[in-house]
Amino acid sequence: MINDVEKTKRLLRGLTSMRKILSRLSGAAALTALMSSPVSSQDVKARLVTSPELGVEQTVPTGGELYSYSRLYTIEGARIDADTKAGDWLVEQRVPAGTLLVPVSTSKPFKGCVPSEGTFEANGPCFIDDDGDGTLDRHSRDEVVIFRKLKPPVPYTKTDISLMREDSFRYVLLYSGATGDTLRFSYREFKDNLARPAFTEELTIPREELPQMIALKGRVFEISAVGGMGLSYRLIK
């Protein structure tokens, strides 16, 4: 009959073995996460987008954008160039041409996943180009599940993917119309998700003989015509 001391020793040995197993599993999980890590902050670049180009003649209707400035975030990803299907063993989902893929760390020439909406976070399905020939050769439900052969392979193109994040910023100058002696404009700032303007300011400029130079929010425009079709102008600086 096993006494209480022996029972305690066996219990302690069992706990020690369990700790070792859990430690190994934890290490394996950490290695897997490292090998297929999502986009790092160093891969993401801030990008400034302005419109229109300097010196190009434009005509904007009433309510249209005279000028816009945006700060976006960009990574180098890929675009699938043909319809395909991908997923797990039992259920595959349609992945249409034009679907964007964010890069995932890999030893292969390219590995990418469909991102969660509005993020650079890899979600799935995911694809791998095994030989760098510009076609995706394998697919999976996500970046961890075993990848299976894609039949037929599907072409893709490397491309920049832009995203508006929490600290993104955008402002626009709108042409609001004209009266006999004034030109009216609207200035709007957008922050966070850019869905609603965070700040709006109405602006008026006295009309002068055309062509007329005006300055709005640090930008200089040359107005060449005002009429029923809108306002014709060039961005000077």
C-alpha atoms as a printed R data frame, in Angstrom:
    type eleno elety resid chain resno       x      y       z
1   ATOM     1    CA   MET     A     1   0.000  0.000   0.000
2   ATOM     2    CA   ILE     A     2   1.393  3.393  -1.047
3   ATOM     3    CA   ASN     A     3   1.782  5.725   1.888
4   ATOM     4    CA   ASP     A     4   1.027  9.459   1.827
5   ATOM     5    CA   VAL     A     5   4.687 10.431   1.350
6   ATOM     6    CA   GLU     A     6   5.007  8.322  -1.795
7   ATOM     7    CA   LYS     A     7   1.758  9.740  -3.166
8   ATOM     8    CA   THR     A     8   3.070 13.253  -2.634
9   ATOM     9    CA   LYS     A     9   6.360 12.443  -4.430
10  ATOM    10    CA   ARG     A    10   4.506 11.026  -7.423
11  ATOM    11    CA   LEU     A    11   2.230 14.053  -7.559
12  ATOM    12    CA   LEU     A    12   5.202 16.414  -7.533
13  ATOM    13    CA   ARG     A    13   6.939 14.428 -10.291
14  ATOM    14    CA   GLY     A    14   3.749 14.621 -12.370
15  ATOM    15    CA   LEU     A    15   3.495 18.377 -11.902
16  ATOM    16    CA   THR     A    16   7.130 18.835 -12.909
17  ATOM    17    CA   SER     A    17   6.608 16.825 -16.092
18  ATOM    18    CA   MET     A    18   3.494 18.828 -16.910
19  ATOM    19    CA   ARG     A    19   5.385 22.109 -16.479
20  ATOM    20    CA   LYS     A    20   8.070 20.905 -18.913
21  ATOM    21    CA   ILE     A    21   5.467 19.930 -21.504
22  ATOM    22    CA   LEU     A    22   3.672 23.263 -21.182
23  ATOM    23    CA   SER     A    23   6.967 25.114 -21.447
24  ATOM    24    CA   ARG     A    24   7.811 23.275 -24.686
25  ATOM    25    CA   LEU     A    25   4.380 23.958 -26.121
26  ATOM    26    CA   SER     A    26   4.650 27.623 -25.183
27  ATOM    27    CA   GLY     A    27   8.050 27.842 -26.865
28  ATOM    28    CA   ALA     A    28   6.705 26.228 -30.017
29  ATOM    29    CA   ALA     A    29   3.777 28.619 -30.096
30  ATOM    30    CA   ALA     A    30   6.089 31.596 -29.666
31  ATOM    31    CA   LEU     A    31   8.288 30.314 -32.514
32  ATOM    32    CA   THR     A    32   5.267 29.870 -34.774
33  ATOM    33    CA   ALA     A    33   4.091 33.391 -33.997
34  ATOM    34    CA   LEU     A    34   7.549 34.752 -34.724
35  ATOM    35    CA   MET     A    35   7.882 32.907 -38.033
36  ATOM    36    CA   SER     A    36   4.545 34.214 -39.280
37  ATOM    37    CA   SER     A    37   4.453 37.585 -37.582
38  ATOM    38    CA   PRO     A    38   2.145 40.300 -38.955
39  ATOM    39    CA   VAL     A    39   3.246 43.539 -40.542
40  ATOM    40    CA   SER     A    40   5.775 45.328 -38.344
41  ATOM    41    CA   SER     A    41   5.622 49.048 -37.633
42  ATOM    42    CA   GLN     A    42   8.816 49.469 -39.701
43  ATOM    43    CA   ASP     A    43   6.998 48.191 -42.804
44  ATOM    44    CA   VAL     A    44   4.307 50.870 -42.511
45  ATOM    45    CA   LYS     A    45   5.109 54.264 -43.998
46  ATOM    46    CA   ALA     A    46   3.263 57.554 -43.679
47  ATOM    47    CA   ARG     A    47   2.284 59.033 -47.042
48  ATOM    48    CA   LEU     A    48   1.063 62.518 -47.919
49  ATOM    49    CA   VAL     A    49  -1.451 62.824 -50.746
50  ATOM    50    CA   THR     A    50  -2.466 66.194 -52.231
51  ATOM    51    CA   SER     A    51  -4.713 67.178 -55.123
52  ATOM    52    CA   PRO     A    52  -4.629 68.796 -57.648
53  ATOM    53    CA   GLU     A    53  -1.139 69.039 -59.116
54  ATOM    54    CA   LEU     A    54   0.606 72.380 -59.243
55  ATOM    55    CA   GLY     A    55  -0.099 74.473 -62.334
56  ATOM    56    CA   VAL     A    56  -2.763 72.194 -63.852
57  ATOM    57    CA   GLU     A    57  -5.972 73.933 -64.991
58  ATOM    58    CA   GLN     A    58  -9.047 72.581 -63.175
59  ATOM    59    CA   THR     A    59 -12.766 73.316 -63.173
60  ATOM    60    CA   VAL     A    60 -14.676 72.448 -60.024
61  ATOM    61    CA   PRO     A    61 -18.487 72.613 -59.716
62  ATOM    62    CA   THR     A    62 -20.244 74.198 -56.764
63  ATOM    63    CA   GLY     A    63 -19.755 71.887 -53.784
64  ATOM    64    CA   GLY     A    64 -16.691 70.240 -55.361
65  ATOM    65    CA   GLU     A    65 -13.174 69.912 -53.937
66  ATOM    66    CA   LEU     A    66 -10.861 72.788 -54.751
67  ATOM    67    CA   TYR     A    67  -7.951 71.208 -52.853
68  ATOM    68    CA   SER     A    68  -7.361 68.199 -50.596
69  ATOM    69    CA   TYR     A    69  -4.542 67.076 -48.322
70  ATOM    70    CA   SER     A    70  -4.387 63.643 -46.681
71  ATOM    71    CA   ARG     A    71  -1.957 61.762 -44.442
72  ATOM    72    CA   LEU     A    72  -2.340 58.027 -45.073
73  ATOM    73    CA   TYR     A    73  -0.365 54.937 -44.081
74  ATOM    74    CA   THR     A    74   1.041 52.561 -46.672
75  ATOM    75    CA   ILE     A    75   2.678 49.144 -46.873
76  ATOM    76    CA   GLU     A    76   3.930 47.141 -49.828
77  ATOM    77    CA   GLY     A    77   1.497 44.274 -50.346
78  ATOM    78    CA   ALA     A    78  -0.027 42.504 -53.328
79  ATOM    79    CA   ARG     A    79  -3.156 42.408 -55.464
80  ATOM    80    CA   ILE     A    80  -4.645 39.145 -56.769
81  ATOM    81    CA   ASP     A    81  -5.095 39.450 -60.545
82  ATOM    82    CA   ALA     A    82  -7.653 36.678 -61.204
83  ATOM    83    CA   ASP     A    83 -10.639 35.114 -59.460
84  ATOM    84    CA   THR     A    84  -9.809 32.120 -57.272
85  ATOM    85    CA   LYS     A    85 -10.993 30.148 -54.248
86  ATOM    86    CA   ALA     A    86  -9.253 29.592 -50.920
87  ATOM    87    CA   GLY     A    87  -9.962 28.391 -47.400
88  ATOM    88    CA   ASP     A    88  -9.914 25.241 -45.319
89  ATOM    89    CA   TRP     A    89 -10.347 21.593 -46.306
90  ATOM    90    CA   LEU     A    90 -14.152 21.565 -46.263
91  ATOM    91    CA   VAL     A    91 -15.226 25.074 -47.204
92  ATOM    92    CA   GLU     A    92 -13.483 27.313 -49.714
93  ATOM    93    CA   GLN     A    93 -14.574 30.901 -50.261
94  ATOM    94    CA   ARG     A    94 -14.463 32.908 -53.460
95  ATOM    95    CA   VAL     A    95 -11.608 35.396 -53.626
96  ATOM    96    CA   PRO     A    96 -12.219 37.854 -56.486
97  ATOM    97    CA   ALA     A    97  -9.616 39.515 -58.667
98  ATOM    98    CA   GLY     A    98  -8.468 42.779 -57.100
99  ATOM    99    CA   THR     A    99  -8.363 41.393 -53.552
100 ATOM   100    CA   LEU     A   100  -5.471 42.944 -51.592
101 ATOM   101    CA   LEU     A   101  -3.019 40.925 -49.496
102 ATOM   102    CA   VAL     A   102  -0.890 42.255 -46.626
103 ATOM   103    CA   PRO     A   103   2.569 40.661 -46.318
104 ATOM   104    CA   VAL     A   104   3.389 38.067 -43.655
105 ATOM   105    CA   SER     A   105   6.941 37.109 -42.622
106 ATOM   106    CA   THR     A   106   8.139 34.013 -44.489
107 ATOM   107    CA   SER     A   107  11.198 32.353 -46.008
108 ATOM   108    CA   LYS     A   108   9.326 32.107 -49.313
109 ATOM   109    CA   PRO     A   109   9.414 34.840 -51.994
110 ATOM   110    CA   PHE     A   110   5.980 36.065 -50.891
111 ATOM   111    CA   LYS     A   111   3.320 35.196 -48.335
112 ATOM   112    CA   GLY     A   112   0.260 37.352 -47.848
113 ATOM   113    CA   CYS     A   113  -3.194 37.335 -46.294
114 ATOM   114    CA   VAL     A   114  -6.444 39.181 -46.784
115 ATOM   115    CA   PRO     A   115  -6.415 41.770 -43.943
116 ATOM   116    CA   SER     A   116  -9.121 42.460 -41.391
117 ATOM   117    CA   GLU     A   117 -11.229 45.347 -42.630
118 ATOM   118    CA   GLY     A   118  -9.668 48.741 -42.027
119 ATOM   119    CA   THR     A   119  -6.359 47.314 -40.726
120 ATOM   120    CA   PHE     A   120  -3.026 45.880 -41.859
121 ATOM   121    CA   GLU     A   121  -3.661 42.809 -39.651
122 ATOM   122    CA   ALA     A   122  -3.464 39.472 -41.489
123 ATOM   123    CA   ASN     A   123  -6.768 37.642 -41.296
124 ATOM   124    CA   GLY     A   124  -7.272 35.226 -44.168
125 ATOM   125    CA   PRO     A   125  -7.473 33.476 -46.452
126 ATOM   126    CA   CYS     A   126  -3.733 33.452 -47.065
127 ATOM   127    CA   PHE     A   127  -1.507 32.608 -50.038
128 ATOM   128    CA   ILE     A   128   2.127 31.693 -50.743
129 ATOM   129    CA   ASP     A   129   4.287 32.152 -53.828
130 ATOM   130    CA   ASP     A   130   6.789 29.298 -53.492
131 ATOM   131    CA   ASP     A   131   9.148 30.112 -56.352
132 ATOM   132    CA   GLY     A   132   8.877 33.857 -56.970
133 ATOM   133    CA   ASP     A   133   7.355 33.493 -60.450
134 ATOM   134    CA   GLY     A   134   4.544 35.981 -59.807
135 ATOM   135    CA   THR     A   135   1.865 33.372 -59.166
136 ATOM   136    CA   LEU     A   136   0.367 32.187 -55.874
137 ATOM   137    CA   ASP     A   137   0.944 28.438 -55.506
138 ATOM   138    CA   ARG     A   138  -0.669 27.500 -52.167
139 ATOM   139    CA   HIS     A   139  -3.542 28.700 -50.008
140 ATOM   140    CA   SER     A   140  -4.900 28.326 -46.489
141 ATOM   141    CA   ARG     A   141  -7.704 29.555 -44.264
142 ATOM   142    CA   ASP     A   142  -5.225 31.668 -42.253
143 ATOM   143    CA   GLU     A   143  -1.484 32.111 -41.808
144 ATOM   144    CA   VAL     A   144  -1.095 29.205 -39.347
145 ATOM   145    CA   VAL     A   145  -3.140 26.338 -40.841
146 ATOM   146    CA   ILE     A   146  -1.322 24.009 -43.280
147 ATOM   147    CA   PHE     A   147  -1.226 25.409 -46.810
148 ATOM   148    CA   ARG     A   148  -2.609 23.379 -49.714
149 ATOM   149    CA   LYS     A   149  -1.828 23.487 -53.426
150 ATOM   150    CA   LEU     A   150  -3.750 26.111 -55.372
151 ATOM   151    CA   LYS     A   151  -5.158 24.733 -58.629
152 ATOM   152    CA   PRO     A   152  -4.519 26.490 -60.877
153 ATOM   153    CA   PRO     A   153  -1.922 28.942 -59.523
154 ATOM   154    CA   VAL     A   154  -3.186 32.522 -59.656
155 ATOM   155    CA   PRO     A   155  -1.185 35.600 -60.770
156 ATOM   156    CA   TYR     A   156  -0.621 38.562 -58.480
157 ATOM   157    CA   THR     A   157   1.039 41.974 -58.613
158 ATOM   158    CA   LYS     A   158   3.037 43.760 -55.916
159 ATOM   159    CA   THR     A   159   1.327 47.034 -55.003
160 ATOM   160    CA   ASP     A   160   1.107 49.613 -52.234
161 ATOM   161    CA   ILE     A   161  -1.846 49.332 -49.854
162 ATOM   162    CA   SER     A   162  -2.996 52.548 -48.181
163 ATOM   163    CA   LEU     A   163  -5.034 52.850 -45.012
164 ATOM   164    CA   MET     A   164  -6.519 55.615 -42.901
165 ATOM   165    CA   ARG     A   165  -5.661 54.945 -39.258
166 ATOM   166    CA   GLU     A   166  -6.666 56.572 -35.980
167 ATOM   167    CA   ASP     A   167  -4.136 59.352 -36.362
168 ATOM   168    CA   SER     A   168  -4.803 59.906 -40.055
169 ATOM   169    CA   PHE     A   169  -5.650 63.453 -41.051
170 ATOM   170    CA   ARG     A   170  -7.373 65.011 -44.034
171 ATOM   171    CA   TYR     A   171  -8.522 68.479 -44.944
172 ATOM   172    CA   VAL     A   172 -10.352 69.794 -47.988
173 ATOM   173    CA   LEU     A   173 -11.217 73.157 -49.469
174 ATOM   174    CA   LEU     A   174 -14.610 73.165 -51.190
175 ATOM   175    CA   TYR     A   175 -15.944 75.704 -53.664
176 ATOM   176    CA   SER     A   176 -19.320 76.817 -52.283
177 ATOM   177    CA   GLY     A   177 -20.403 79.173 -55.057
178 ATOM   178    CA   ALA     A   178 -20.253 82.861 -55.934
179 ATOM   179    CA   THR     A   179 -22.346 86.023 -55.682
180 ATOM   180    CA   GLY     A   180 -21.912 89.280 -57.531
181 ATOM   181    CA   ASP     A   181 -19.100 90.431 -55.259
182 ATOM   182    CA   THR     A   182 -17.832 87.374 -53.326
183 ATOM   183    CA   LEU     A   183 -16.415 83.884 -53.806
184 ATOM   184    CA   ARG     A   184 -17.465 81.392 -51.141
185 ATOM   185    CA   PHE     A   185 -15.456 78.419 -49.901
186 ATOM   186    CA   SER     A   186 -15.683 75.844 -47.124
187 ATOM   187    CA   TYR     A   187 -12.716 74.433 -45.170
188 ATOM   188    CA   ARG     A   188 -13.168 71.007 -43.529
189 ATOM   189    CA   GLU     A   189 -10.833 68.941 -41.351
190 ATOM   190    CA   PHE     A   190 -11.231 65.198 -40.866
191 ATOM   191    CA   LYS     A   191  -9.520 63.143 -38.145
192 ATOM   192    CA   ASP     A   192  -9.572 59.598 -36.735
193 ATOM   193    CA   ASN     A   193 -11.671 57.451 -39.091
194 ATOM   194    CA   LEU     A   194 -12.312 60.459 -41.395
195 ATOM   195    CA   ALA     A   195 -16.027 59.641 -41.590
196 ATOM   196    CA   ARG     A   196 -17.220 63.060 -40.356
197 ATOM   197    CA   PRO     A   197 -15.567 66.468 -40.446
198 ATOM   198    CA   ALA     A   198 -14.067 67.378 -37.055
199 ATOM   199    CA   PHE     A   199 -13.941 71.073 -37.944
200 ATOM   200    CA   THR     A   200 -15.676 73.257 -40.558
201 ATOM   201    CA   GLU     A   201 -15.078 76.900 -41.433
202 ATOM   202    CA   GLU     A   202 -16.866 78.997 -44.049
203 ATOM   203    CA   LEU     A   203 -14.683 81.443 -45.984
204 ATOM   204    CA   THR     A   204 -15.460 84.351 -48.333
205 ATOM   205    CA   ILE     A   205 -13.147 86.182 -50.719
206 ATOM   206    CA   PRO     A   206 -14.022 89.487 -52.493
207 ATOM   207    CA   ARG     A   207 -14.355 89.040 -56.257
208 ATOM   208    CA   GLU     A   208 -11.921 90.984 -58.431
209 ATOM   209    CA   GLU     A   209 -11.180 91.240 -62.125
210 ATOM   210    CA   LEU     A   210 -10.132 87.889 -63.582
211 ATOM   211    CA   PRO     A   211  -7.650 86.324 -63.540
212 ATOM   212    CA   GLN     A   212  -7.616 86.729 -59.754
213 ATOM   213    CA   MET     A   213  -5.060 85.443 -57.254
214 ATOM   214    CA   ILE     A   214  -6.445 84.273 -53.902
215 ATOM   215    CA   ALA     A   215  -4.900 82.683 -50.787
216 ATOM   216    CA   LEU     A   216  -6.757 80.091 -48.708
217 ATOM   217    CA   LYS     A   217  -5.296 78.223 -45.730
218 ATOM   218    CA   GLY     A   218  -1.710 78.597 -46.886
219 ATOM   219    CA   ARG     A   219  -2.441 77.714 -50.545
220 ATOM   220    CA   VAL     A   220  -2.437 80.151 -53.454
221 ATOM   221    CA   PHE     A   221  -4.808 79.755 -56.395
222 ATOM   222    CA   GLU     A   222  -5.242 81.636 -59.664
223 ATOM   223    CA   ILE     A   223  -8.932 81.945 -60.600
224 ATOM   224    CA   SER     A   224  -9.445 82.202 -64.360
225 ATOM   225    CA   ALA     A   225 -13.239 81.875 -64.722
226 ATOM   226    CA   VAL     A   226 -16.430 81.769 -62.656
227 ATOM   227    CA   GLY     A   227 -19.667 80.630 -64.241
228 ATOM   228    CA   GLY     A   228 -22.515 78.154 -64.348
229 ATOM   229    CA   MET     A   229 -20.122 75.227 -64.817
230 ATOM   230    CA   GLY     A   230 -18.207 76.151 -61.711
231 ATOM   231    CA   LEU     A   231 -14.864 77.731 -60.923
232 ATOM   232    CA   SER     A   232 -11.809 77.339 -63.162
233 ATOM   233    CA   TYR     A   233  -8.439 77.707 -61.450
234 ATOM   234    CA   ARG     A   234  -4.828 76.584 -61.067
235 ATOM   235    CA   LEU     A   235  -2.968 75.726 -57.842
236 ATOM   236    CA   ILE     A   236   0.066 78.047 -57.732
237 ATOM   237    CA   LYS     A   237   1.635 77.004 -54.411
